[in-house]
Amino acid sequence: QVQFVESGGGLVQPGGSLRLSCAVSGNAFKIYVMYWYRQAPGKQRELVADISTSGGTHYLDSVKGRFTISRDNAKNTVYLQMNSLKPEDTAVYYCRKGAGPFGQGTQVTVSS
């Protein structure tokens, strides 16, 4: 069973930055597309960013230019660097390996 260790969430002021990390158990991490999703209160979960096995990336329009997804295959870890955070970025952020289950999530709150 896949296990995730997500970290890096917290409370930050608008304009601030956070870096989320998601370490994934198991073998063959490098052959999976990795995803970051988020779910705000009262809203559906949405895809924020993904990174392919070759490092190609895609982003939700509202985070383009502010968020950067990256991966370290040697550490079985995917990252989400979030800059210029806005109150509307407040959500629980989840990582996902391929089409498998989601991680437990980490709370990001952007507020003054």
KOLKEPA-978894 format. One record per residue: x, y, z of N, C-alpha, C, CB in turn; residue number from 1. Coordinates in pm, whole numbers, plus 50000, padded with zeros to 5 digits. Atoms other than C-alpha are relative to their C-alpha. Glycine has a CB too. Example, Ala and Ser with C-alpha at 12.3 -4.5 7.8 and 13.67 -1.06 7.14 Angstrom:
<dozas>
nu; nv; nw; cau; cav; caw; cu; cv; cw; cbu; cbv; cbw; k
50089; 49881; 50000; 51230; 49550; 50780; 50090; 50120; 50000; 49901; 50003; 50125; 1
49918; 49881; 49994; 51367; 49894; 50714; 49923; 50109; 50073; 50041; 50046; 49858; 2
</dozas>
This chain:
<dozas>
nu; nv; nw; cau; cav; caw; cu; cv; cw; cbu; cbv; cbw; k
50084; 49882; 50000; 50000; 50000; 50000; 50088; 50125; 50000; 49905; 50000; 50122; 1
49922; 49877; 50012; 50130; 50343; 49902; 49982; 50083; 50126; 49959; 50080; 49875; 2
50007; 49908; 49888; 50214; 50573; 50190; 50063; 50133; 49960; 50071; 49941; 50124; 3
49954; 49866; 50031; 50262; 50947; 50171; 50037; 50072; 50130; 49892; 50079; 49923; 4
49967; 49910; 49890; 50436; 51189; 50404; 50004; 50141; 49942; 50138; 49962; 50069; 5
50012; 49865; 50052; 50320; 51539; 50321; 50037; 50099; 50109; 49858; 50026; 49947; 6
49960; 49899; 49902; 50463; 51845; 50490; 50016; 50134; 49931; 50132; 49959; 50071; 7
49972; 49867; 50052; 50521; 52216; 50451; 49884; 50097; 50004; 50046; 49987; 49862; 8
50114; 49909; 49992; 50173; 52355; 50497; 50008; 50089; 50122; 49871; 49922; 50001; 9
50003; 49912; 49885; 50085; 52627; 50741; 49924; 50127; 49971; 50139; 50034; 50044; 10
50065; 49869; 50013; 49960; 52981; 50789; 50102; 50100; 49947; 49941; 50047; 50136; 11
49909; 49902; 50060; 50115; 53252; 50573; 49919; 50123; 49959; 50074; 49939; 49876; 12
50067; 49876; 50041; 50031; 53613; 50493; 49992; 50008; 49848; 50073; 50122; 50057; 13
50005; 49979; 50146; 49921; 53715; 50144; 50133; 50054; 49948; 49885; 50097; 49964; 14
49871; 49963; 50058; 50225; 53751; 49922; 50115; 49913; 50046; 50030; 50141; 50033; 15
49897; 50086; 49946; 50418; 53495; 50121; 50022; 49873; 49917; 49966; 49962; 50141; 16
49963; 50122; 50071; 50566; 53161; 50017; 49996; 49880; 50093; 50139; 50013; 49937; 17
49990; 50129; 49931; 50546; 52797; 50121; 50053; 49898; 49901; 49863; 49956; 50058; 18
49956; 50112; 50083; 50708; 52481; 49993; 49945; 49871; 50058; 50156; 49995; 49991; 19
50057; 50127; 49959; 50512; 52160; 50014; 50089; 49886; 49951; 49856; 49984; 49945; 20
49926; 50120; 50036; 50683; 51821; 50010; 49910; 49879; 50017; 50128; 49985; 50086; 21
50075; 50125; 49989; 50539; 51476; 49954; 50095; 49885; 49970; 49876; 49998; 49903; 22
49916; 50118; 50016; 50754; 51169; 50011; 49911; 49878; 49985; 50099; 49984; 50119; 23
50087; 50113; 50036; 50609; 50852; 49863; 50075; 49869; 50020; 49951; 50012; 49855; 24
49938; 50130; 49979; 50681; 50496; 49966; 49989; 49916; 49874; 49935; 49927; 50118; 25
50013; 50094; 50109; 50731; 50210; 49728; 50105; 50019; 49892; 49864; 50011; 49940; 26
49902; 49999; 50108; 50933; 50137; 49422; 49945; 50071; 49877; 50041; 49858; 49963; 27
50038; 49952; 50133; 50927; 50279; 49074; 49935; 50138; 50002; 49906; 49903; 49936; 28
50053; 49863; 49994; 50844; 50635; 49180; 50022; 50072; 49868; 50065; 50080; 50117; 29
49962; 49921; 50117; 51021; 50764; 48873; 49916; 49972; 49876; 50143; 49976; 49968; 30
50078; 50032; 50118; 50782; 50597; 48630; 49857; 50056; 50007; 49996; 49850; 49981; 31
50135; 49948; 49982; 50473; 50775; 48764; 49994; 50152; 49979; 49949; 49965; 50138; 32
50034; 49858; 49997; 50326; 51112; 48683; 49958; 50032; 50143; 49886; 50036; 49896; 33
50036; 49957; 49865; 50292; 51301; 49011; 49913; 50125; 49992; 50126; 50026; 50085; 34
50099; 49893; 50001; 50013; 51543; 49096; 49992; 50068; 50136; 49863; 49946; 49958; 35
50046; 49927; 49882; 49924; 51812; 49345; 49857; 50047; 49973; 50096; 50122; 50034; 36
50138; 49954; 50004; 49555; 51874; 49405; 49976; 50089; 50123; 49901; 49879; 49997; 37
50043; 49926; 49881; 49376; 52107; 49644; 49848; 49999; 50009; 50054; 50146; 49997; 38
50143; 49992; 49977; 49034; 52131; 49800; 49974; 50107; 50104; 49942; 49863; 50046; 39
50039; 49891; 49911; 48899; 52449; 49951; 49866; 49966; 50065; 49992; 50135; 49924; 40
50127; 50028; 49933; 48608; 52446; 50198; 49880; 50026; 49908; 49987; 50084; 50126; 41
50120; 49985; 50080; 48280; 52389; 50017; 50020; 49988; 49851; 49939; 50128; 50028; 42
49972; 50011; 50144; 48450; 52331; 49682; 50050; 49861; 49966; 50103; 50106; 49957; 43
49950; 50128; 50045; 48546; 52031; 49475; 50153; 50002; 49994; 49942; 49964; 49862; 44
49856; 50014; 50014; 48899; 51902; 49467; 50040; 50035; 49857; 50047; 49856; 50038; 45
49955; 49960; 50132; 49093; 52051; 49176; 50150; 49970; 49984; 49972; 50149; 49975; 46
49862; 50028; 50032; 49417; 51966; 49002; 50077; 50132; 49992; 50011; 49922; 49867; 47
49920; 49879; 49996; 49682; 52229; 49073; 50118; 49991; 49903; 50049; 50027; 50142; 48
49882; 50015; 50083; 49987; 52092; 48895; 50034; 49852; 49984; 50120; 50075; 50060; 49
49950; 50135; 50018; 50138; 51778; 48751; 50138; 50005; 49936; 49903; 49916; 49915; 50
49866; 50010; 50057; 50485; 51665; 48651; 50019; 49859; 49946; 50109; 50034; 50108; 51
49984; 50128; 50066; 50563; 51388; 48407; 50131; 49934; 50041; 49993; 50017; 49848; 52
49877; 50073; 49970; 50837; 51128; 48427; 50122; 50070; 49942; 49991; 49858; 49946; 53
49889; 49929; 50063; 51050; 51345; 48199; 50015; 50143; 50049; 49982; 50000; 49851; 54
49989; 49867; 49941; 50988; 51659; 48400; 49910; 50105; 49938; 50138; 50045; 49990; 55
50096; 49907; 50056; 50722; 51820; 48184; 49893; 50036; 50102; 49938; 49943; 49875; 56
50093; 49954; 49897; 50477; 52027; 48388; 49876; 50067; 49939; 50070; 50098; 50094; 57
50122; 49930; 50035; 50123; 52162; 48369; 49945; 50063; 50127; 49895; 49905; 49933; 58
50050; 49926; 49883; 49950; 52412; 48596; 49857; 50048; 49977; 50092; 50119; 50031; 59
50128; 49932; 49998; 49606; 52536; 48685; 50025; 50146; 49961; 49932; 49989; 50141; 60
49977; 49864; 50049; 49567; 52874; 48516; 50022; 50100; 50112; 49883; 50045; 49914; 61
49994; 49901; 49893; 49521; 53059; 48843; 50131; 49996; 50080; 49886; 49980; 50093; 62
49873; 50008; 49927; 49861; 52944; 48977; 50121; 50014; 49910; 50008; 49869; 50075; 63
49888; 49987; 50094; 50071; 52981; 48663; 50083; 50124; 50033; 49949; 50008; 49854; 64
49910; 49890; 49968; 50375; 53195; 48726; 50025; 50019; 50148; 49947; 50125; 49943; 65
49983; 49986; 49855; 50339; 53159; 49103; 50044; 49868; 50065; 49869; 50048; 50064; 66
49969; 50132; 49944; 50366; 52783; 49172; 50095; 49925; 49906; 49870; 49918; 50023; 67
49909; 50084; 50076; 50638; 52543; 49062; 50001; 49860; 50059; 50143; 50059; 49998; 68
49993; 50139; 49957; 50615; 52165; 49081; 50134; 49942; 49955; 49881; 49916; 49941; 69
49873; 50065; 50034; 50933; 51958; 49086; 50004; 49863; 50068; 50123; 50088; 50043; 70
49989; 50134; 49942; 51042; 51607; 49171; 50147; 49962; 50015; 49927; 49896; 49912; 71
49868; 50056; 49978; 51347; 51429; 49309; 49982; 49849; 50005; 50068; 50056; 50133; 72
50024; 50143; 50009; 51335; 51069; 49195; 50089; 49921; 50097; 50022; 49952; 49858; 73
49911; 50069; 49906; 51630; 50973; 49417; 49942; 49998; 50141; 50137; 50068; 50002; 74
50062; 49990; 49867; 51425; 51078; 49721; 49853; 49961; 50000; 50015; 50140; 50055; 75
50143; 50035; 50011; 51085; 50960; 49595; 49912; 50114; 50051; 49969; 49871; 50080; 76
50068; 49882; 49946; 50962; 51312; 49663; 49959; 50096; 49890; 50089; 50071; 50101; 77
50048; 49895; 50088; 50754; 51568; 49480; 49978; 50126; 50084; 49868; 49956; 49926; 78
50008; 49873; 49930; 50751; 51936; 49574; 49903; 50095; 49930; 50140; 50064; 50010; 79
50079; 49891; 50058; 50525; 52235; 49522; 50047; 50129; 50067; 49845; 49977; 50020; 80
49958; 49870; 49953; 50688; 52574; 49561; 49891; 50100; 49968; 50137; 50043; 49937; 81
50112; 49908; 50017; 50417; 52834; 49613; 50043; 50139; 50042; 49876; 49955; 50083; 82
49961; 49861; 49974; 50501; 53204; 49585; 49882; 50092; 49976; 50119; 50041; 49910; 83
50105; 49899; 50019; 50290; 53519; 49590; 49863; 49945; 50036; 49999; 50050; 49855; 84
50124; 50067; 49960; 50022; 53333; 49780; 49887; 50100; 50022; 50022; 49919; 50127; 85
50121; 49919; 49989; 49668; 53469; 49780; 49900; 49930; 50094; 49936; 50024; 49860; 86
50100; 50065; 49913; 49377; 53409; 50019; 49923; 49889; 49929; 49901; 50104; 50051; 87
50073; 50104; 50074; 49205; 53208; 49744; 50081; 49873; 49980; 49958; 50054; 49867; 88
49920; 50123; 50003; 49493; 52958; 49759; 49977; 49915; 50125; 50149; 50033; 49986; 89
50028; 50074; 49877; 49369; 52852; 50103; 49924; 49872; 49968; 49919; 50087; 50097; 90
50058; 50131; 50030; 49291; 52480; 50085; 50083; 49893; 50069; 49994; 49975; 49846; 91
49918; 50117; 49966; 49403; 52135; 50185; 50063; 49952; 49870; 49914; 49885; 50069; 92
49926; 50043; 50118; 49671; 52027; 49939; 50038; 49853; 50014; 50126; 50087; 49981; 93
49977; 50145; 50003; 49710; 51662; 49840; 50095; 49964; 49886; 49866; 49924; 49985; 94
49922; 50055; 50111; 49970; 51476; 49639; 49939; 49866; 49959; 50150; 49983; 50040; 95
50054; 50124; 50055; 49892; 51177; 49425; 50103; 49939; 49906; 49864; 50025; 49927; 96
49908; 50071; 50089; 50102; 50914; 49249; 49918; 49929; 49893; 50089; 49898; 50079; 97
50074; 50062; 50110; 49963; 50824; 48911; 49850; 50006; 50024; 50044; 49855; 49983; 98
50145; 50007; 49980; 49600; 50713; 48928; 49965; 49938; 50134; 49935; 49920; 49888; 99
50021; 50062; 49871; 49640; 50587; 49282; 49931; 50089; 50100; 50128; 49956; 50054; 100
50068; 49922; 49895; 49512; 50718; 49612; 50069; 50133; 50025; 49993; 49920; 50130; 101
49946; 49871; 49961; 49564; 51067; 49748; 50072; 49988; 50134; 49888; 50105; 50008; 102
49938; 49990; 49869; 49791; 51157; 50036; 49900; 50052; 50102; 50123; 50090; 49994; 103
50090; 49959; 49892; 49648; 51266; 50370; 49970; 50148; 49996; 50059; 49964; 50134; 104
50023; 49858; 50015; 49674; 51632; 50278; 50074; 50084; 50102; 49854; 50028; 50008; 105
49938; 49903; 49910; 49839; 51936; 50430; 49928; 50134; 49983; 50154; 50014; 49972; 106
50080; 49878; 50004; 49654; 52255; 50520; 50087; 50120; 49967; 49928; 50022; 50134; 107
49938; 49872; 50033; 49758; 52583; 50359; 49896; 50109; 50024; 50054; 50003; 49852; 108
50090; 49889; 49971; 49598; 52898; 50497; 50073; 50131; 49972; 49949; 49995; 50148; 109
49942; 49871; 50037; 49668; 53238; 50344; 49908; 50108; 50055; 50018; 50013; 49844; 110
50083; 49900; 49932; 49543; 53516; 50567; 50088; 50101; 50072; 49904; 49931; 50099; 111
49929; 49897; 49924; 49651; 53841; 50722; 49947; 50008; 50143; 49986; 50137; 49931; 112
</dozas>
